[in-house]
């Protein structure tokens, strides 16, 4: 929320809400609504954060079309129109 800060090498679990003005320090795991301290991350977990970020980004890209503001049927129609050479 407004004025909150999540520092580098920290993890905020999915669906967590950080209250206004709260700071999540480096090397900590927070979760919940409102977000609360869970535990300190191990050195190994901290080293895995960049790899995890790339994996999550790749996974989210594969599901991106499911969250468009219109149904995904529109994409199928566009593919069909292109295949049939329809320019309308």
N, C-alpha and C positions, 0 to 999 in steps of 0.2 A: 504494500500500500504506500501511500504518499510519504516520502521522506525516509523510507526504509532502505537498508543497504545490505546486500549479500556479498561478502568479501570473496576473493579468489580462494580456490582450494577448499571450498566448503560445499556441503550438499543440502539442498532444500528438497524434501520429498515431494512427489507429485501431489497436487491438490492442496498443498499447504498455503496458508495465508499469513504473511508477515505483517504484524500490526504496524501502524504508522510510527515512524521514528525509530523502529527497532533495528539493531545492527546484528547481523549474523557473522561472528568472527571467523577468521581463517581456520581451517582444520576442524570444523565442527559439523555434526549432522543435526538438522532440525526437521520437525514434522508436526503436522496437525493444523487445526483451525481453532484458535490462533496457533501459530507455529511456536513450538517449545523445544528447548535443548533436549536431545536424545543422548548423544555421547560424542566423545572426541574421536576423530577419524585416526586410523592407524596410518603409518607412513606408507605402507603398501597401497592402502585405499586412496590416499592422496595422489600417488603416482598413477593410478588407474583413471582418474577423473578425465583427462583429455581423451583417452581411448573411449571411455563411456560416452562422452559428449558426441564424438563422431558417430558412434553406433546408434545413439538415440536420434541424431539428425538424419541419418540414412533411413532408419525405420520410419520416422515421421514423413519423409518424402515419399515413401512407398504407399502411404495412406492418405496423402494430401488431397487427392481428388474426392475422397469421401466427405470432406468438410467444406466443399464449395457452397456458396449461397444458393446454388440451384442444384437440381438433382444431377446425378452422373449420367442419366439417360441423354442429356444434352450433348455430352461428349461423344456418345455412340452415334447420335444423329450427325454430328459434324464429321466424324470419320466416314460414315456412309455417304454423305454428300460429296466428300472429297473423292471417295472411291468411284462414285458414279459420275463425277465431273459436273456436279450441280453447283453453280456459283451463287445461288440465292441464299 
